[in-house]
Amino acid sequence: MIRTVVILYVAFFVVGPNLIGPAREADAVRTVIGAVRQTAYASQERQP
C-alpha cells in the first residue's frame, strides 16, 4: 500500500512538471497531497 503511494509520488514528480508546466505545478501538488491523505485515511479505516 505504502509502496504504491511512493511509486505514484515519485512518478508524479518525475513526469508531472514536464507535462503540466510550472504554472500549474502547485495546484497539482495540492491535488496529489489531497489524494494521498484520502488514501491514508481509507487504509486507517480498513485497519483500525
Rosetta blueprint (number, residue, H / E / L):
1 M L
2 I H
3 R H
4 T H
5 V H
6 V H
7 I H
8 L H
9 Y H
10 V H
11 A H
12 F H
13 F H
14 V H
15 V H
16 G H
17 P H
18 N H
19 L H
20 I H
21 G L
22 P H
23 A H
24 R H
25 E H
26 A H
27 D H
28 A H
29 V H
30 R H
31 T H
32 V H
33 I H
34 G H
35 A H
36 V H
37 R H
38 Q H
39 T H
40 A H
41 Y H
42 A H
43 S H
44 Q H
45 E H
46 R H
47 Q L
48 P L
